[in-house]
Amino acid sequence: MESNTPTLGPRVRSLVSRRLRRLRRPRLPHGLRRVVWASPARLFVVLFLVVDFIGTGVLLLPVSHADGEELSFVEALFTSTTALAVCGLSVIGIGSELSVFGQVVVALLIQAGGIGIMTLASVLGVVVIHRFGLRMQLGVQAETRSLSVGDVGGVVGRVVRASLVCEAVLAVILVPRMWLGHGIPPGEALYSGAFHAVSAFNNAGLSLYDDSLTRFSGDGFILLPVAVATILGGLGFPVLLELRRHVASPRSWTLHAKLTVSTSMLLFAAGIAAITAMEWTNPATLGPLSVPAKLVDGAFHGIMPRSGGFNTLDVGAMDQSTLLVTIMLMFVGNGSAGTAGGIKVATLAVIFLVVWTEIRGHPHVHVFGRRLSPAVIREALSLLFLSMTVVVASTVVLLVSTPFQLDQVLFEVVSASGVVGLSTGITADLPAAAQLLLVVLMLAGRIGPITFASALALREHTRRYDLAESRPIIG
């Protein structure tokens, strides 16, 4: 039976479809649209700063302070930034100087920073306009390192679910142990377990206790689950999602997953062995502990420099060799597109492979049956150079402007730029100008030097010609 309903031609349907899309799309001023969509990296920086200053404003409110306490602007800004950047350095006692409301604000900032401001913006886009524009999809792909642009919505959902599930599992493990093993009242144990679960999985390193997790020294039922959650959060969401699908078939992993997992395991093993061995007889750290407690605390401190940030030992009392190893581990960090900072293990792996290939005299870099593109190599070298430049310049500035020694200052700078959170104990004693410098380092460390630089660039330039090749003398 034929219908008498008139049909629309292809051109008319296309015109109507475009009109409907324009009606559904949020209307922004033309100039603002150009700023927002021209560079997703710039949008990421703007969103980060907006949330950071909102957090600062909320932490300045009297309701955020414990009785008799008051925060200065620098203290509130530092606390908001260290939470949002999931760093962990602190100039105040989270549990002693903030009210429960202020502590919840810090936990929310940690969660927002861990998931990623760009990911949260994409979730908002799904809720409000029920679809993604191509530029927004590319922006989220850069943040989450998802392999399929069309699958960004699914990736965002899996990222959020993975975070909440891991945090819930860790809280379920921590709460009974805190209650039954350490005598913490049930309500307080529930609150503390939930807060530390969020902080651990997001690699924030912020604790409700002024001594971090020192009170749980030697307790493997608390420290080891926290360490595992730190590892999972630091590996990166793409790797976690891939391991979930193909955990039993490593041959089917992507090159990124293979590089991240293999390099991470080597660094974890090396860090645990080195720190445990070097601190084994130190009377100020592992020396007085029993052998099982030494092994637990040594393993914990071998993992935390990779961006975890918690401590059970006095970091400032560690040997110089241990501090140097810790600095190197903090500089590297963990996986890409996760909650960890640093130059990332994939970057370190690429640099090592480039050097090894050059030593062997091969023209191309091969690994796991694949050839690395020149663009990846340039990106890795650029990231390494920018990170080293930032660390050296900041260290010089702090050495000139503060009375502290090189090892203390370098440790603090690398911890801030690598968004780790470990400290030798000088953070709160730094002058306000030095603390503001650390705020900038945490911002740059969370966003990433290359992303940070591209966000500040006015526009991209395309070279329409190339020059004749030449070769300077190297070495």
N, C-alpha and C positions, 0 to 999 in steps of 0.2 A: 504494500500500500504506500503510495507516494504522499509525502508531506507537502502541505501548502505553505510551510514556513519558508520565507525567503532566506537564501544563503548569501553569505558575504564572500566576496572575491578575495584572493590571497593578499592583494595590496591593501584592501580595506581592513582585513583581519590583522595584518602586520601593524597598520596605523593605530587601530584600536588597542592592540596589545601594548604598543609603546606608550600610548596615553595612560593606560591603566598602571603600567609600571611607574610612570612619573608620579601618578597620584599616590601610589603606595610608598614611594621613596621619600625619606625625610628630606625636607627642603632646607638647604643651607645657603647662605649668601655665596655668591660666585667666588669671591676672594677666599673665603674660608674653605670652600670645596677644593680649591687648588692647593691650599696648604695641607689639608687633611689627606687628600688622595695622591698628591705628588710623591710623597715618600712615606711608606709605612713605618720605616725606622724613626723618622721624625715624629710621627704620630705616637709611636711607642714611648719616646722620650717625653713628649708633652703629657701623655697620660700618666706616666710614672711620676713626673713632677707634681701634677695636679693631686694625685692620690697622696703623695708624700706630704704636701703642704696641708691637705685636709687632715691627715693623721697628726701633723704637728699642731694644728689648731685644736684638735680634740684633746690631745695630751696636755695642752696648756690650760684646759678648763679645770676648775677646782675639783669637779667630780672625779677627775682622773687621778687625783693625788691621794696618798694615804694621809691620815690625820697628822697635822703638824708639818707636812712636807709641801714643797713648792718647787716647780721646775722653771728654769730659765728658758729663754727661747732656744739657745744653742743646745741645751740638754734635751728639750722636746724634739727639735729637729734631728738631732743625732739619734735619738731613740726611734723616731718614726722611720728614718732612713735605714738604720741597721735592721729593723724588722722587715720593712718592705724589700730591702735588698737581700734579705735572708743572710745577713752577715754574722751577727752575734757579738760584735764589739759593743761594749756598753759603758756609759759614764755614770749610770745610776743603778741602784738595785731594783730590778723589776718587781721582785716580791716584797720589798721593804718600803719603797718610795712611791709605788703606784697602788691605787685602790683596785678592787676586783674589776671595776669598770675599765680602768686604765689597762689592766692586764689583758682583759678580753679584747680591747682595741689593738693591743700589740699582737695578740694571737691572730686576729683578723688580718692585720697588715702582713704577718708572716704568710698566711694562707694565700693572700692576694699576690704577694711577691713570688711565692713558690709556683703557683699555677701560671703566673705570667700575666702582666697587664694586657698584652695583646690578646691572649687567650680569653681573658675576661671580657674584653671588648667584643670579641667574636661571639661569645655566648650572648651578650647583650644584643648583638646584631641578629642572632637567631630568634631571640624572644620578640624583638620589636618589629623587624621587617621580614622575618621568616625566610630569609635567604641571604646569601653572601654576594657582594659584588666581586668581580675578578680581582681588583686591586686588594681588597680586604683579604681575599683568599690567599693571595701571594704573600701578604704581610704575615698572616698566621702561619703559613708554610715556613717562612723564614724563622719564626719564633719557635715552632714546634718541630721543625725539620721533618714534617710529614712528606711522604713520597708522592702523594697524589693530591693535586690541587682540588679536584672535585670531591675529595673525601675529607675536606677540612672540618665540616660539621661533625662527622663521625669521630674524627681524631679529637676534637675538643671535648666531646662527650666522654670518650674513653679516658682522656687525661684527667678530667674531674672525678670520674668514678674511681680510677686507679688511686688517686690521691686520697680520697675519702676512705676507701676500703683499707689501704695500707695503714692510715692513721688510726682507724677504728680497731684493726687487729692489734697494733702496738699498744693502744690504750687498754685493751682487754688483758694483755699480758702484764702491763705495768701496774695497773690498779691493785689487783690482789696481792702482788708482791710488796708494794708499798704499804698496804694495810696490814697484812699478816706477817711480813718479814721485817718491817721497820717500825711498826707501831703507829703509823700515821692514821688518824681517824678516817673512817670510810668516806665521808663527804669530801674531806680534804684530799684523800688519796685519789678519788674520782676526778676531782678538778685538776690536781697536779699531773695525774697520768694523761689526761686529755691534752693539757697544755704542752707537756713534754713530747707527746706523740706528734702533735702538729709541728713543733719546733724541730724534732729529730728528722722526720721524713722530708721536711723542706730544707734541711741542712742549715737551719738558722742558728743553732747553738745557744739561743737565749734560754735562761732557766729562771724559775721562780725563786731559786736559792742563790744567795750571794756567793756561795762557794761552788757554783755550778753543780756538778754531780759528785763532788768529793765525798759527801756523806754516804754514797753508795759504792765507795771504793772496794774492789774485790768481789762485788756481788754480780756474778755472771748472769743471774736471772733478770737483771735490769740492764746492765751495760751491754751485753751481747745482743739482745733484741734492739736496743737503741742503735748499736753499731750497724746491724743488718738493715734497719730502716734507713739509716744514713746512706748506706751503700746503694740501696734501691732508688732512693730519691736522687742520688747523685749520678747514677748511670745515664739518666735521660729518658724521657718518655718514649721516644721512638724505639730505643733498645728494649725497654720494659714491655712495650706492646709486641715487639717482635719475639722476645723470649716467651711471652705468653702463648704465641701461636706456634712457635717452632723450637721450644726449649729442648726437645729430644733429638732434633736434627740440625746440629750446628752447620752442616754443609750448605743448608738452604738459607743461612743468615746472609744479610747484606754485608757489603764490605765495611760499612760504618759500624755495624754491630760487632763484627769480628775484631776490628781494630780496637773498639772501645772495651769490649770484654777482656780480650787478651792483655792489652796494655794495663788495664785497671787491676787485673789479678796479679800481674807482675809487680806493680807498684805497691799494692796492698801487702803482698808477701815481703817485699823489700823493706817497706816502712815498719811493719811489725817486728821483723827480725832485727833491724838496725836500732830502733828505739828501745826495744826490750833489752838487747845486749848492752847498749851504752849506758842505760840507766839502772842496770841490774844491781849494782853495788852502791849507787848514789844514796847516801844516808838521808837526803832531803826529799827523795821521790820513792823509788821502788825498794831501796835498801831494807827498810824495816819490815816490809810485808812478808807474808808467807809465800811459798813457791806458787801455789794456785792463784793467790791474789796478784802476785807479780805477773804471771802469765795473762790473767784477765786484764789488768790495767795496762800492761805493755801492749797487748793486742788492741785495746780500746784507743790508746794514744797513737798507735800506728795507723789507725783508720781515720781518726778525727781531723788530721791536717788536710785531708782531701776535700774539705769544706764542711765537716761536721760541726766543729767549733766548741763542743763540750770538753770538759777536762775533769779528771779525778785526781790529778797531781798538780803540784805547784809548778807551772810552766817556767816561771822566772828562776826557779832553783835548778833547772836542768843544766847539764853540761853544755859547753859551747858546741861540741860536735853534734849533740842532739838537736840544739836549736838550728844549726845549719841544715841538717837533714829535714827538719820540720819546715823550714823556710822553702826548701826546694819542693817538697810535697805540696805545700800551700800554693806555690807559684803554678804548679801544673794543674791542680784541681782534679776534676772528674769528667764525666761525660757531657757532651753537647746537648743543648735543649732540655736540660734538667735543672735541678735546684742548686747545683754546684757552681763554683766560680772558677777562676784560674784560666790558663790558656787552653785547657781541656786536653784529655789524654789522646784524642785523635790528632790534635795538632802536634803533640810531642811525637806520636808514632810517625806522622808524615815527615817531620824534620829528621828523625832518626833514619828513616828509609831513604830520604834524599842524600844524606851524608854517606850512608852505606853504599848506595848506588854509585855515588861519585867516587868513592874509594875503589870500588870494583871496576870502574871505567865503563859502566853501561850507559847507553844514551837515554834510556827511559826508566822510570820507577815502576817496578812491578811488585805486587803483593797479593797473596791469596787468589792468584789467577786473574788479576785485573791490573790495568795500567792506570796510574794516577794522571789526571789531566794537569797541564801547566797551570790552569787557573787555581786548582786546589793547592798546589805548591806555593804559588804566589800569595795566596790568602794566608797560609800557615806561616810563611816567612814574615809577612806584614804584621800579623797578629803578635808573633814573637817579638819583633823589633819594637812595636808600639808598646807592648806590655813592659819590656825591659826599660824602655825610655821613661815611661811613667814612674816605674819603681825607683830608678836611679835619681830622677829629678826630684821626686817627692822626698826621698831619703835625704838628699842634700839640703832641701829647704828645712826639714825638721831638725837636722843636725845643727844648722845655723841658728834656728829660733828656739831650741829647747836645750836643757842641760843634760839630756840622756845620751847614753853611749850608742855606738854604731849598731851593735847587735840588737839592742832594744828597739831602736828606731826602725831598722830594716825589718825586723820581725813584725812590728806594728803596721808598717806600710804594706808589706806583702799580704798580711792578714786582711787588711782593709780592701786592697785592690783585688785580692782573690776571694773576697766575701767569705772568709773562713770563720773568724771570730775568736781565735785563740789570741792570748795576749800575755806578755810578761808582767803585766800589772801596772802599766804606765798610762793607760787610756784616760782614766778619770783625772790624772795629774797633769795632763797636757793643757797648755793655754787654749783659750777659746778659738784663736786663729788656727792652731794646729788641729783642733777637733773639727773645724769646718773643712780643712783640707782632707781629713779622713772621710768626711761626708761626701766630698766630691769623688774621692777614690772609690768609695762604696758604690756610688751611682755609676761611675764608669765601669767598675768591675762587674756589676750586675748586668748592665746593658751590653757590655762587650766593647772593646776599643774600636773595632771596625764599624759596628753598628752605631756607636756613639759619634764617630767621626762622620759617617755618612749622613747621620741625622742633622749635623750642624752644617753640612754642605748646602749651599744655596741651590745648586742644580748639578746634574751630571753632564759631562762633556764627552762627546764622541769624536775621536780622531778619525778623520776621513782620508788619511794618507799615512804611510809608514816611511821610515828613513832607511838608508843603507845600513846593513849590519856591520858592527865593529866589535872588537874584543880587547878590553883593557887587561893589563897584567894583574893577576890575583895572587896574593901571597908574596 
